[in-house]
Amino acid sequence: MELILRQDVQNLGFKDDIVTVKNGYGRNFLIPQGHAHLATSSAKKVLAENLKQRAHKEAKVVADAKALAEALKAIEIKIFAKAGGEKLFGSITNIDIAESLAKGGQQIERKFITSGIVKRTGKYTASVRLHRDVIVELDYEIVAEK
């Protein structure tokens, strides 16, 4: 079943992508939730026209995202957490990374940060999706509080 996504769907695609999914997933979840609609030939033509009109605006958004990516790379992220030796009491998630970026002056929503759950001190890498074409690898360090 071919569908046109109305919004970003994690692990499937971005807004205005044409995706192929199993019939049950499309009929029972994506379409009723408003995440997608059927990709008929007329809907594909309308989508192509809309994408053509939006291409110029999209170029500016991508340029802004690349500028933000350079600013993010310049920020040094150190997260302090309680630890016994190398093992943390608790864990560090994308929420903590988003808070450290906010302290550094960059507001990024936590849903755009992918890092996994970290339970030890050391240096790690998180990926931040600023745009469908701009993904930044961000290095951060977890340090034990003294």
N, CA, C and O atoms as CSV, one atom per row, in Angstrom:
chain,resi,resn,atom,element,x,y,z
A,1,MET,N,N,0.858,-1.177,0.000
A,1,MET,CA,C,0.000,0.000,0.000
A,1,MET,C,C,0.902,1.238,0.000
A,1,MET,O,O,1.787,1.361,0.846
A,2,GLU,N,N,0.680,2.144,-0.939
A,2,GLU,CA,C,1.452,3.377,-1.007
A,2,GLU,C,C,0.685,4.501,-0.322
A,2,GLU,O,O,-0.504,4.711,-0.560
A,3,LEU,N,N,1.413,5.219,0.541
A,3,LEU,CA,C,0.821,6.324,1.282
A,3,LEU,C,C,1.706,7.554,1.164
A,3,LEU,O,O,2.910,7.446,0.933
A,4,ILE,N,N,1.100,8.723,1.323
A,4,ILE,CA,C,1.835,9.977,1.412
A,4,ILE,C,C,1.756,10.431,2.860
A,4,ILE,O,O,0.664,10.606,3.401
A,5,LEU,N,N,2.906,10.621,3.485
A,5,LEU,CA,C,2.935,11.003,4.899
A,5,LEU,C,C,2.550,12.467,5.064
A,5,LEU,O,O,3.026,13.331,4.327
A,6,ARG,N,N,1.689,12.737,6.030
A,6,ARG,CA,C,1.278,14.108,6.336
A,6,ARG,C,C,2.180,14.745,7.380
A,6,ARG,O,O,2.204,15.967,7.524
A,7,GLN,N,N,2.924,13.917,8.110
A,7,GLN,CA,C,3.858,14.405,9.117
A,7,GLN,C,C,4.973,13.398,9.260
A,7,GLN,O,O,4.884,12.293,8.725
A,8,ASP,N,N,6.031,13.764,9.981
A,8,ASP,CA,C,7.148,12.854,10.189
A,8,ASP,C,C,6.687,11.669,11.027
A,8,ASP,O,O,6.002,11.842,12.036
A,9,VAL,N,N,7.066,10.465,10.605
A,9,VAL,CA,C,6.766,9.252,11.359
A,9,VAL,C,C,8.101,8.569,11.613
A,9,VAL,O,O,8.832,8.230,10.682
A,10,GLN,N,N,8.403,8.373,12.895
A,10,GLN,CA,C,9.693,7.797,13.264
A,10,GLN,C,C,9.857,6.404,12.663
A,10,GLN,O,O,8.920,5.605,12.672
A,11,ASN,N,N,11.024,6.122,12.153
A,11,ASN,CA,C,11.402,4.850,11.536
A,11,ASN,C,C,10.623,4.548,10.260
A,11,ASN,O,O,10.636,3.411,9.787
A,12,LEU,N,N,9.947,5.547,9.696
A,12,LEU,CA,C,9.225,5.324,8.444
A,12,LEU,C,C,9.582,6.378,7.406
A,12,LEU,O,O,9.973,6.029,6.292
A,13,GLY,N,N,9.457,7.654,7.741
A,13,GLY,CA,C,9.780,8.693,6.779
A,13,GLY,C,C,9.408,10.072,7.280
A,13,GLY,O,O,8.963,10.251,8.414
A,14,PHE,N,N,9.604,11.038,6.400
A,14,PHE,CA,C,9.352,12.429,6.734
A,14,PHE,C,C,8.082,12.903,6.038
A,14,PHE,O,O,7.527,12.209,5.187
A,15,LYS,N,N,7.639,14.079,6.410
A,15,LYS,CA,C,6.437,14.664,5.821
A,15,LYS,C,C,6.588,14.732,4.305
A,15,LYS,O,O,7.657,15.068,3.794
A,16,ASP,N,N,5.518,14.413,3.595
A,16,ASP,CA,C,5.436,14.444,2.133
A,16,ASP,C,C,6.264,13.374,1.437
A,16,ASP,O,O,6.473,13.467,0.228
A,17,ASP,N,N,6.738,12.372,2.145
A,17,ASP,CA,C,7.385,11.219,1.513
A,17,ASP,C,C,6.318,10.246,1.044
A,17,ASP,O,O,5.264,10.117,1.667
A,18,ILE,N,N,6.595,9.569,-0.044
A,18,ILE,CA,C,5.721,8.487,-0.493
A,18,ILE,C,C,6.348,7.193,-0.005
A,18,ILE,O,O,7.466,6.856,-0.396
A,19,VAL,N,N,5.633,6.465,0.848
A,19,VAL,CA,C,6.168,5.244,1.449
A,19,VAL,C,C,5.269,4.061,1.126
A,19,VAL,O,O,4.075,4.216,0.871
A,20,THR,N,N,5.865,2.884,1.142
A,20,THR,CA,C,5.112,1.650,0.941
A,20,THR,C,C,5.081,0.910,2.265
A,20,THR,O,O,6.130,0.600,2.830
A,21,VAL,N,N,3.888,0.626,2.762
A,21,VAL,CA,C,3.723,-0.069,4.036
A,21,VAL,C,C,2.764,-1.236,3.843
A,21,VAL,O,O,2.085,-1.342,2.822
A,22,LYS,N,N,2.723,-2.103,4.839
A,22,LYS,CA,C,1.762,-3.205,4.790
A,22,LYS,C,C,0.350,-2.649,4.951
A,22,LYS,O,O,0.141,-1.616,5.587
A,23,ASN,N,N,-0.606,-3.350,4.367
A,23,ASN,CA,C,-1.987,-2.857,4.338
A,23,ASN,C,C,-2.547,-2.585,5.726
A,23,ASN,O,O,-3.186,-1.554,5.935
A,24,GLY,N,N,-2.324,-3.481,6.675
A,24,GLY,CA,C,-2.880,-3.323,8.013
A,24,GLY,C,C,-2.323,-2.106,8.731
A,24,GLY,O,O,-3.062,-1.385,9.402
A,25,TYR,N,N,-1.012,-1.871,8.591
A,25,TYR,CA,C,-0.376,-0.727,9.237
A,25,TYR,C,C,-0.943,0.581,8.684
A,25,TYR,O,O,-1.194,1.529,9.429
A,26,GLY,N,N,-1.138,0.614,7.375
A,26,GLY,CA,C,-1.693,1.821,6.766
A,26,GLY,C,C,-3.149,2.026,7.114
A,26,GLY,O,O,-3.544,3.114,7.531
A,27,ARG,N,N,-3.958,0.980,6.946
A,27,ARG,CA,C,-5.398,1.082,7.152
A,27,ARG,C,C,-5.775,1.262,8.616
A,27,ARG,O,O,-6.696,2.015,8.930
A,28,ASN,N,N,-5.068,0.575,9.516
A,28,ASN,CA,C,-5.474,0.563,10.922
A,28,ASN,C,C,-4.778,1.609,11.789
A,28,ASN,O,O,-5.282,1.954,12.858
A,29,PHE,N,N,-3.627,2.118,11.344
A,29,PHE,CA,C,-2.917,3.072,12.195
A,29,PHE,C,C,-2.647,4.401,11.494
A,29,PHE,O,O,-3.095,5.448,11.961
A,30,LEU,N,N,-1.920,4.369,10.381
A,30,LEU,CA,C,-1.467,5.620,9.773
A,30,LEU,C,C,-2.618,6.500,9.270
A,30,LEU,O,O,-2.645,7.699,9.545
A,31,ILE,N,N,-3.544,5.922,8.550
A,31,ILE,CA,C,-4.641,6.726,7.995
A,31,ILE,C,C,-5.605,7.205,9.088
A,31,ILE,O,O,-5.928,8.393,9.108
A,32,PRO,N,N,-6.085,6.339,10.002
A,32,PRO,CA,C,-7.003,6.832,11.049
A,32,PRO,C,C,-6.373,7.864,11.989
A,32,PRO,O,O,-7.064,8.764,12.466
A,33,GLN,N,N,-5.067,7.743,12.260
A,33,GLN,CA,C,-4.400,8.703,13.146
A,33,GLN,C,C,-4.092,10.018,12.440
A,33,GLN,O,O,-3.685,10.985,13.082
A,34,GLY,N,N,-4.282,10.059,11.130
A,34,GLY,CA,C,-4.015,11.285,10.389
A,34,GLY,C,C,-2.558,11.459,10.016
A,34,GLY,O,O,-2.151,12.552,9.624
A,35,HIS,N,N,-1.756,10.395,10.130
A,35,HIS,CA,C,-0.334,10.480,9.787
A,35,HIS,C,C,-0.104,10.381,8.282
A,35,HIS,O,O,0.948,10.794,7.794
A,36,ALA,N,N,-1.075,9.837,7.533
A,36,ALA,CA,C,-0.871,9.628,6.102
A,36,ALA,C,C,-2.215,9.607,5.378
A,36,ALA,O,O,-3.277,9.520,5.995
A,37,HIS,N,N,-2.133,9.692,4.037
A,37,HIS,CA,C,-3.303,9.483,3.200
A,37,HIS,C,C,-2.878,8.697,1.964
A,37,HIS,O,O,-1.690,8.618,1.649
A,38,LEU,N,N,-3.843,8.122,1.272
A,38,LEU,CA,C,-3.549,7.261,0.127
A,38,LEU,C,C,-2.825,8.025,-0.982
A,38,LEU,O,O,-3.110,9.193,-1.248
A,39,ALA,N,N,-1.881,7.330,-1.619
A,39,ALA,CA,C,-1.099,7.931,-2.694
A,39,ALA,C,C,-1.716,7.568,-4.033
A,39,ALA,O,O,-1.193,6.720,-4.756
A,40,THR,N,N,-2.819,8.206,-4.360
A,40,THR,CA,C,-3.439,7.999,-5.670
A,40,THR,C,C,-2.657,8.804,-6.706
A,40,THR,O,O,-1.812,9.623,-6.347
A,41,SER,N,N,-2.932,8.578,-7.965
A,41,SER,CA,C,-2.189,9.299,-9.012
A,41,SER,C,C,-2.431,10.804,-8.926
A,41,SER,O,O,-1.504,11.587,-9.127
A,42,SER,N,N,-3.660,11.217,-8.630
A,42,SER,CA,C,-3.936,12.651,-8.509
A,42,SER,C,C,-3.250,13.237,-7.270
A,42,SER,O,O,-2.756,14.364,-7.311
A,43,ALA,N,N,-3.217,12.485,-6.183
A,43,ALA,CA,C,-2.550,12.968,-4.963
A,43,ALA,C,C,-1.049,13.117,-5.202
A,43,ALA,O,O,-0.420,14.030,-4.667
A,44,LYS,N,N,-0.474,12.216,-6.011
A,44,LYS,CA,C,0.960,12.306,-6.321
A,44,LYS,C,C,1.258,13.544,-7.157
A,44,LYS,O,O,2.291,14.185,-6.966
A,45,LYS,N,N,0.351,13.891,-8.095
A,45,LYS,CA,C,0.547,15.084,-8.917
A,45,LYS,C,C,0.468,16.348,-8.062
A,45,LYS,O,O,1.269,17.268,-8.227
A,46,VAL,N,N,-0.491,16.387,-7.160
A,46,VAL,CA,C,-0.627,17.543,-6.260
A,46,VAL,C,C,0.607,17.670,-5.375
A,46,VAL,O,O,1.104,18.773,-5.150
A,47,LEU,N,N,1.097,16.548,-4.879
A,47,LEU,CA,C,2.297,16.555,-4.035
A,47,LEU,C,C,3.500,17.066,-4.807
A,47,LEU,O,O,4.272,17.872,-4.288
A,48,ALA,N,N,3.670,16.607,-6.042
A,48,ALA,CA,C,4.798,17.063,-6.865
A,48,ALA,C,C,4.746,18.568,-7.079
A,48,ALA,O,O,5.780,19.234,-7.028
A,49,GLU,N,N,3.566,19.111,-7.316
A,49,GLU,CA,C,3.419,20.558,-7.514
A,49,GLU,C,C,3.735,21.318,-6.226
A,49,GLU,O,O,4.414,22.344,-6.260
A,50,ASN,N,N,3.248,20.820,-5.102
A,50,ASN,CA,C,3.527,21.471,-3.814
A,50,ASN,C,C,5.014,21.445,-3.490
A,50,ASN,O,O,5.559,22.433,-2.999
A,51,LEU,N,N,5.673,20.324,-3.761
A,51,LEU,CA,C,7.107,20.225,-3.485
A,51,LEU,C,C,7.902,21.176,-4.371
A,51,LEU,O,O,8.899,21.749,-3.930
A,52,LYS,N,N,7.471,21.346,-5.605
A,52,LYS,CA,C,8.150,22.259,-6.523
A,52,LYS,C,C,8.049,23.695,-6.012
A,52,LYS,O,O,9.014,24.455,-6.087
A,53,GLN,N,N,6.883,24.060,-5.496
A,53,GLN,CA,C,6.680,25.417,-4.989
A,53,GLN,C,C,7.447,25.656,-3.689
A,53,GLN,O,O,7.883,26.773,-3.411
A,54,ARG,N,N,7.604,24.601,-2.903
A,54,ARG,CA,C,8.267,24.728,-1.612
A,54,ARG,C,C,9.785,24.616,-1.694
A,54,ARG,O,O,10.460,24.856,-0.693
A,55,ALA,N,N,10.337,24.267,-2.825
A,55,ALA,CA,C,11.775,24.013,-2.953
A,55,ALA,C,C,12.615,25.234,-2.583
A,55,ALA,O,O,13.658,25.092,-1.944
A,56,HIS,N,N,12.180,26.418,-2.971
A,56,HIS,CA,C,12.949,27.625,-2.672
A,56,HIS,C,C,12.985,27.909,-1.170
A,56,HIS,O,O,14.041,28.225,-0.622
A,57,LYS,N,N,11.846,27.799,-0.512
A,57,LYS,CA,C,11.784,28.005,0.940
A,57,LYS,C,C,12.627,26.957,1.663
A,57,LYS,O,O,13.272,27.247,2.671
A,58,GLU,N,N,12.612,25.752,1.138
A,58,GLU,CA,C,13.348,24.642,1.748
A,58,GLU,C,C,14.855,24.914,1.748
A,58,GLU,O,O,15.547,24.549,2.698
A,59,ALA,N,N,15.363,25.548,0.699
A,59,ALA,CA,C,16.791,25.852,0.616
A,59,ALA,C,C,17.219,26.769,1.758
A,59,ALA,O,O,18.296,26.588,2.326
A,60,LYS,N,N,16.392,27.743,2.094
A,60,LYS,CA,C,16.716,28.645,3.211
A,60,LYS,C,C,16.693,27.901,4.539
A,60,LYS,O,O,17.545,28.139,5.395
A,61,VAL,N,N,15.733,27.007,4.721
A,61,VAL,CA,C,15.630,26.235,5.960
A,61,VAL,C,C,16.860,25.338,6.124
A,61,VAL,O,O,17.388,25.204,7.228
A,62,VAL,N,N,17.313,24.724,5.029
A,62,VAL,CA,C,18.499,23.865,5.083
A,62,VAL,C,C,19.738,24.687,5.421
A,62,VAL,O,O,20.587,24.236,6.189
A,63,ALA,N,N,19.849,25.879,4.861
A,63,ALA,CA,C,20.989,26.745,5.164
A,63,ALA,C,C,20.993,27.142,6.634
A,63,ALA,O,O,22.051,27.166,7.263
A,64,ASP,N,N,19.818,27.455,7.192
A,64,ASP,CA,C,19.722,27.780,8.620
A,64,ASP,C,C,20.104,26.580,9.480
A,64,ASP,O,O,20.776,26.731,10.500
A,65,ALA,N,N,19.680,25.399,9.071
A,65,ALA,CA,C,19.993,24.186,9.824
A,65,ALA,C,C,21.492,23.910,9.797
A,65,ALA,O,O,22.057,23.471,10.799
A,66,LYS,N,N,22.142,24.160,8.662
A,66,LYS,CA,C,23.597,23.953,8.580
A,66,LYS,C,C,24.340,24.947,9.449
A,66,LYS,O,O,25.352,24.601,10.060
A,67,ALA,N,N,23.852,26.180,9.514
A,67,ALA,CA,C,24.472,27.180,10.383
A,67,ALA,C,C,24.326,26.777,11.848
A,67,ALA,O,O,25.260,26.924,12.637
A,68,LEU,N,N,23.158,26.272,12.201
A,68,LEU,CA,C,22.939,25.794,13.571
A,68,LEU,C,C,23.826,24.592,13.873
A,68,LEU,O,O,24.301,24.434,14.998
A,69,ALA,N,N,24.048,23.747,12.873
A,69,ALA,CA,C,24.915,22.575,13.051
A,69,ALA,C,C,26.339,23.002,13.391
A,69,ALA,O,O,26.978,22.406,14.258
A,70,GLU,N,N,26.831,24.023,12.715
A,70,GLU,CA,C,28.176,24.525,13.008
A,70,GLU,C,C,28.241,25.102,14.421
A,70,GLU,O,O,29.237,24.923,15.122
A,71,ALA,N,N,27.179,25.792,14.837
A,71,ALA,CA,C,27.143,26.350,16.190
A,71,ALA,C,C,27.111,25.240,17.233
A,71,ALA,O,O,27.728,25.364,18.291
A,72,LEU,N,N,26.397,24.158,16.942
A,72,LEU,CA,C,26.332,23.037,17.885
A,72,LEU,C,C,27.673,22.332,18.022
A,72,LEU,O,O,28.045,21.904,19.115
A,73,LYS,N,N,28.398,22.211,16.915
A,73,LYS,CA,C,29.705,21.548,16.964
A,73,LYS,C,C,30.689,22.330,17.823
A,73,LYS,O,O,31.611,21.746,18.394
A,74,ALA,N,N,30.503,23.653,17.922
A,74,ALA,CA,C,31.407,24.493,18.697
A,74,ALA,C,C,31.168,24.362,20.203
A,74,ALA,O,O,32.046,24.689,21.002
A,75,ILE,N,N,29.992,23.887,20.588
A,75,ILE,CA,C,29.674,23.769,22.019
A,75,ILE,C,C,30.325,22.514,22.589
A,75,ILE,O,O,30.214,21.426,22.022
A,76,GLU,N,N,30.999,22.684,23.710
A,76,GLU,CA,C,31.589,21.538,24.409
A,76,GLU,C,C,30.610,21.112,25.499
A,76,GLU,O,O,30.261,21.902,26.376
A,77,ILE,N,N,30.175,19.868,25.434
A,77,ILE,CA,C,29.163,19.391,26.363
A,77,ILE,C,C,29.809,18.490,27.405
A,77,ILE,O,O,30.421,17.473,27.079
A,78,LYS,N,N,29.661,18.886,28.664
A,78,LYS,CA,C,30.085,18.054,29.793
A,78,LYS,C,C,28.878,17.899,30.695
A,78,LYS,O,O,28.279,18.881,31.135
A,79,ILE,N,N,28.534,16.660,30.962
A,79,ILE,CA,C,27.390,16.382,31.817
A,79,ILE,C,C,27.925,15.792,33.116
A,79,ILE,O,O,28.648,14.796,33.110
A,80,PHE,N,N,27.563,16.418,34.219
A,80,PHE,CA,C,28.000,15.940,35.525
A,80,PHE,C,C,26.905,15.079,36.130
A,80,PHE,O,O,25.736,15.463,36.155
A,81,ALA,N,N,27.303,13.901,36.621
A,81,ALA,CA,C,26.325,12.984,37.203
A,81,ALA,C,C,26.957,12.274,38.389
A,81,ALA,O,O,28.176,12.118,38.462
A,82,LYS,N,N,26.110,11.848,39.313
A,82,LYS,CA,C,26.605,11.099,40.463
A,82,LYS,C,C,27.045,9.724,39.992
A,82,LYS,O,O,26.355,9.064,39.216
A,83,ALA,N,N,28.213,9.304,40.479
A,83,ALA,CA,C,28.741,8.014,40.040
A,83,ALA,C,C,29.548,7.384,41.158
A,83,ALA,O,O,30.101,8.071,42.017
A,84,GLY,N,N,29.601,6.065,41.127
A,84,GLY,CA,C,30.454,5.307,42.024
A,84,GLY,C,C,31.517,4.641,41.162
A,84,GLY,O,O,31.268,3.597,40.560
A,85,GLY,N,N,32.693,5.241,41.103
A,85,GLY,CA,C,33.698,4.747,40.177
A,85,GLY,C,C,33.342,5.202,38.771
A,85,GLY,O,O,33.172,6.395,38.519
A,86,GLU,N,N,33.231,4.248,37.859
A,86,GLU,CA,C,32.838,4.594,36.488
A,86,GLU,C,C,31.350,4.438,36.254
A,86,GLU,O,O,30.815,4.975,35.284
A,87,LYS,N,N,30.672,3.709,37.130
A,87,LYS,CA,C,29.249,3.437,36.925
A,87,LYS,C,C,28.402,4.562,37.515
A,87,LYS,O,O,28.625,5.004,38.642
A,88,LEU,N,N,27.418,5.018,36.720
A,88,LEU,CA,C,26.558,6.108,37.153
A,88,LEU,C,C,25.432,5.598,38.042
A,88,LEU,O,O,24.978,4.462,37.905
A,89,PHE,N,N,24.987,6.466,38.963
A,89,PHE,CA,C,23.776,6.190,39.723
A,89,PHE,C,C,22.636,6.783,38.902
A,89,PHE,O,O,22.369,7.981,38.990
A,90,GLY,N,N,21.981,5.979,38.127
A,90,GLY,CA,C,20.975,6.457,37.187
A,90,GLY,C,C,21.534,6.343,35.786
A,90,GLY,O,O,22.415,5.522,35.529
A,91,SER,N,N,21.028,7.160,34.877
A,91,SER,CA,C,21.509,7.111,33.502
A,91,SER,C,C,21.406,8.489,32.860
A,91,SER,O,O,20.722,9.379,33.367
A,92,ILE,N,N,22.093,8.645,31.745
A,92,ILE,CA,C,22.062,9.884,30.974
A,92,ILE,C,C,21.286,9.591,29.688
A,92,ILE,O,O,21.604,8.648,28.964
A,93,THR,N,N,20.273,10.404,29.416
A,93,THR,CA,C,19.443,10.206,28.225
A,93,THR,C,C,19.463,11.472,27.369
A,93,THR,O,O,20.181,12.427,27.666
A,94,ASN,N,N,18.671,11.462,26.315
A,94,ASN,CA,C,18.606,12.627,25.438
A,94,ASN,C,C,18.036,13.855,26.153
A,94,ASN,O,O,18.280,14.984,25.726
A,95,ILE,N,N,17.288,13.649,27.225
A,95,ILE,CA,C,16.762,14.773,28.009
A,95,ILE,C,C,17.917,15.558,28.629
A,95,ILE,O,O,17.930,16.788,28.595
A,96,ASP,N,N,18.891,14.833,29.198
A,96,ASP,CA,C,20.039,15.493,29.822
A,96,ASP,C,C,20.891,16.227,28.787
A,96,ASP,O,O,21.425,17.302,29.062
A,97,ILE,N,N,21.014,15.639,27.596
A,97,ILE,CA,C,21.785,16.287,26.538
A,97,ILE,C,C,21.080,17.566,26.088
A,97,ILE,O,O,21.731,18.585,25.855
A,98,ALA,N,N,19.747,17.518,25.965
A,98,ALA,CA,C,18.983,18.708,25.580
A,98,ALA,C,C,19.132,19.811,26.626
A,98,ALA,O,O,19.227,20.987,26.275
A,99,GLU,N,N,19.151,19.442,27.904
A,99,GLU,CA,C,19.333,20.437,28.969
A,99,GLU,C,C,20.708,21.065,28.902
A,99,GLU,O,O,20.842,22.273,29.101
A,100,SER,N,N,21.767,20.252,28.617
A,100,SER,CA,C,23.112,20.820,28.512
A,100,SER,C,C,23.239,21.743,27.310
A,100,SER,O,O,23.932,22.758,27.376
A,101,LEU,N,N,22.567,21.392,26.202
A,101,LEU,CA,C,22.580,22.275,25.043
A,101,LEU,C,C,21.860,23.587,25.360
A,101,LEU,O,O,22.269,24.649,24.891
A,102,ALA,N,N,20.788,23.515,26.156
A,102,ALA,CA,C,20.063,24.724,26.549
A,102,ALA,C,C,20.959,25.628,27.397
A,102,ALA,O,O,20.917,26.851,27.267
A,103,LYS,N,N,21.770,25.016,28.266
A,103,LYS,CA,C,22.705,25.811,29.061
A,103,LYS,C,C,23.749,26.462,28.164
A,103,LYS,O,O,24.234,27.553,28.461
A,104,GLY,N,N,24.095,25.790,27.063
A,104,GLY,CA,C,25.054,26.330,26.108
A,104,GLY,C,C,24.439,27.355,25.165
A,104,GLY,O,O,25.148,27.945,24.350
A,105,GLY,N,N,23.130,27.576,25.262
A,105,GLY,CA,C,22.481,28.611,24.467
A,105,GLY,C,C,21.746,28.104,23.242
A,105,GLY,O,O,21.264,28.919,22.456
A,106,GLN,N,N,21.637,26.801,23.041
A,106,GLN,CA,C,20.946,26.255,21.875
A,106,GLN,C,C,19.758,25.417,22.331
A,106,GLN,O,O,19.940,24.408,23.014
A,107,GLN,N,N,18.558,25.818,21.966
A,107,GLN,CA,C,17.360,25.069,22.337
A,107,GLN,C,C,17.067,24.030,21.256
A,107,GLN,O,O,16.707,24.384,20.133
A,108,ILE,N,N,17.220,22.771,21.588
A,108,ILE,CA,C,16.910,21.667,20.675
A,108,ILE,C,C,15.907,20.766,21.381
A,108,ILE,O,O,16.099,20.406,22.542
A,109,GLU,N,N,14.835,20.401,20.677
A,109,GLU,CA,C,13.863,19.494,21.274
A,109,GLU,C,C,14.487,18.123,21.459
A,109,GLU,O,O,15.272,17.670,20.627
A,110,ARG,N,N,14.139,17.474,22.541
A,110,ARG,CA,C,14.761,16.200,22.870
A,110,ARG,C,C,14.399,15.091,21.893
A,110,ARG,O,O,15.145,14.120,21.767
A,111,LYS,N,N,13.272,15.212,21.199
A,111,LYS,CA,C,12.889,14.150,20.278
A,111,LYS,C,C,13.791,14.116,19.048
A,111,LYS,O,O,13.804,13.120,18.324
A,112,PHE,N,N,14.546,15.185,18.801
A,112,PHE,CA,C,15.459,15.216,17.668
A,112,PHE,C,C,16.856,14.723,18.036
A,112,PHE,O,O,17.729,14.650,17.172
A,113,ILE,N,N,17.079,14.384,19.303
A,113,ILE,CA,C,18.383,13.914,19.767
A,113,ILE,C,C,18.322,12.405,19.965
A,113,ILE,O,O,17.426,11.893,20.638
A,114,THR,N,N,19.290,11.691,19.368
A,114,THR,CA,C,19.348,10.245,19.502
A,114,THR,C,C,20.696,9.878,20.099
A,114,THR,O,O,21.741,10.122,19.496
A,115,SER,N,N,20.666,9.292,21.289
A,115,SER,CA,C,21.931,8.947,21.923
A,115,SER,C,C,21.910,7.584,22.581
A,115,SER,O,O,22.966,6.992,22.799
A,116,GLY,N,N,20.750,7.079,22.896
A,116,GLY,CA,C,20.700,5.848,23.669
A,116,GLY,C,C,20.810,6.183,25.145
A,116,GLY,O,O,20.884,7.351,25.526
A,117,ILE,N,N,20.820,5.156,25.960
A,117,ILE,CA,C,20.915,5.346,27.411
A,117,ILE,C,C,22.333,5.003,27.842
A,117,ILE,O,O,22.835,3.913,27.564
A,118,VAL,N,N,22.970,5.945,28.523
A,118,VAL,CA,C,24.364,5.780,28.929
A,118,VAL,C,C,24.411,5.596,30.434
A,118,VAL,O,O,23.788,6.356,31.176
A,119,LYS,N,N,25.147,4.590,30.889
A,119,LYS,CA,C,25.217,4.302,32.325
A,119,LYS,C,C,26.632,4.312,32.873
A,119,LYS,O,O,26.856,3.885,34.006
A,120,ARG,N,N,27.600,4.796,32.086
A,120,ARG,CA,C,28.987,4.863,32.543
A,120,ARG,C,C,29.590,6.216,32.174
A,120,ARG,O,O,29.129,6.871,31.239
A,121,THR,N,N,30.616,6.632,32.907
A,121,THR,CA,C,31.305,7.874,32.579
A,121,THR,C,C,32.164,7.657,31.333
A,121,THR,O,O,32.509,6.524,30.996
A,122,GLY,N,N,32.500,8.742,30.662
A,122,GLY,CA,C,33.339,8.658,29.475
A,122,GLY,C,C,32.846,9.578,28.375
A,122,GLY,O,O,31.984,10.430,28.589
A,123,LYS,N,N,33.415,9.386,27.188
A,123,LYS,CA,C,33.049,10.206,26.027
A,123,LYS,C,C,32.118,9.411,25.127
A,123,LYS,O,O,32.340,8.226,24.878
A,124,TYR,N,N,31.068,10.075,24.637
A,124,TYR,CA,C,30.064,9.439,23.802
A,124,TYR,C,C,29.674,10.374,22.664
A,124,TYR,O,O,30.074,11.538,22.632
A,125,THR,N,N,28.888,9.846,21.734
A,125,THR,CA,C,28.419,10.624,20.595
A,125,THR,C,C,26.904,10.508,20.487
A,125,THR,O,O,26.334,9.426,20.631
A,126,ALA,N,N,26.273,11.634,20.232
A,126,ALA,CA,C,24.823,11.667,20.003
A,126,ALA,C,C,24.583,12.283,18.629
A,126,ALA,O,O,25.361,13.119,18.168
A,127,SER,N,N,23.508,11.867,17.986
A,127,SER,CA,C,23.180,12.492,16.706
A,127,SER,C,C,21.954,13.388,16.901
A,127,SER,O,O,20.992,13.019,17.575
A,128,VAL,N,N,22.019,14.565,16.297
A,128,VAL,CA,C,20.953,15.547,16.399
A,128,VAL,C,C,20.424,15.801,14.987
A,128,VAL,O,O,21.173,16.198,14.094
A,129,ARG,N,N,19.134,15.568,14.799
A,129,ARG,CA,C,18.514,15.782,13.487
A,129,ARG,C,C,17.890,17.175,13.481
A,129,ARG,O,O,16.878,17.421,14.138
A,130,LEU,N,N,18.509,18.080,12.728
A,130,LEU,CA,C,18.028,19.449,12.634
A,130,LEU,C,C,17.075,19.623,11.460
A,130,LEU,O,O,16.213,20.502,11.466
A,131,HIS,N,N,17.242,18.777,10.461
A,131,HIS,CA,C,16.421,18.807,9.253
A,131,HIS,C,C,16.548,17.423,8.637
A,131,HIS,O,O,17.445,16.662,9.000
A,132,ARG,N,N,15.668,17.094,7.718
A,132,ARG,CA,C,15.731,15.761,7.114
A,132,ARG,C,C,17.057,15.530,6.396
A,132,ARG,O,O,17.469,14.382,6.233
A,133,ASP,N,N,17.742,16.606,5.958
A,133,ASP,CA,C,19.015,16.484,5.268
A,133,ASP,C,C,20.213,16.832,6.145
A,133,ASP,O,O,21.352,16.590,5.744
A,134,VAL,N,N,19.987,17.388,7.321
A,134,VAL,CA,C,21.080,17.855,8.180
A,134,VAL,C,C,21.042,17.106,9.511
A,134,VAL,O,O,20.177,17.345,10.354
A,135,ILE,N,N,22.002,16.195,9.677
A,135,ILE,CA,C,22.133,15.445,10.931
A,135,ILE,C,C,23.544,15.684,11.444
A,135,ILE,O,O,24.516,15.502,10.711
A,136,VAL,N,N,23.655,16.092,12.700
A,136,VAL,CA,C,24.942,16.441,13.297
A,136,VAL,C,C,25.335,15.391,14.319
A,136,VAL,O,O,24.520,14.982,15.146
A,137,GLU,N,N,26.586,14.955,14.260
A,137,GLU,CA,C,27.136,14.080,15.291
A,137,GLU,C,C,27.750,14.977,16.361
A,137,GLU,O,O,28.637,15.783,16.078
A,138,LEU,N,N,27.269,14.827,17.586
A,138,LEU,CA,C,27.662,15.700,18.681
A,138,LEU,C,C,28.418,14.884,19.724
A,138,LEU,O,O,27.899,13.884,20.221
A,139,ASP,N,N,29.632,15.297,20.059
A,139,ASP,CA,C,30.406,14.593,21.077
A,139,ASP,C,C,30.112,15.207,22.438
A,139,ASP,O,O,30.022,16.427,22.577
A,140,TYR,N,N,29.964,14.350,23.434
A,140,TYR,CA,C,29.751,14.833,24.792
A,140,TYR,C,C,30.476,13.930,25.767
A,140,TYR,O,O,30.815,12.788,25.457
A,141,GLU,N,N,30.706,14.467,26.950
A,141,GLU,CA,C,31.456,13.728,27.956
A,141,GLU,C,C,30.658,13.685,29.256
A,141,GLU,O,O,30.062,14.675,29.680
A,142,ILE,N,N,30.666,12.513,29.868
A,142,ILE,CA,C,30.000,12.369,31.157
A,142,ILE,C,C,31.086,12.283,32.221
A,142,ILE,O,O,31.991,11.452,32.145
A,143,VAL,N,N,30.973,13.158,33.209
A,143,VAL,CA,C,31.984,13.262,34.266
A,143,VAL,C,C,31.310,13.019,35.612
A,143,VAL,O,O,30.193,13.482,35.845
A,144,ALA,N,N,31.982,12.301,36.484
A,144,ALA,CA,C,31.454,12.028,37.816
A,144,ALA,C,C,31.519,13.296,38.667
A,144,ALA,O,O,32.517,14.016,38.646
A,145,GLU,N,N,30.442,13.561,39.419
A,145,GLU,CA,C,30.447,14.710,40.334
A,145,GLU,C,C,31.397,14.421,41.479
A,145,GLU,O,O,31.602,13.271,41.866
A,146,LYS,N,N,31.976,15.497,42.016
A,146,LYS,CA,C,32.909,15.303,43.136
A,146,LYS,C,C,32.294,15.773,44.425
A,146,LYS,O,O,32.928,15.690,45.477
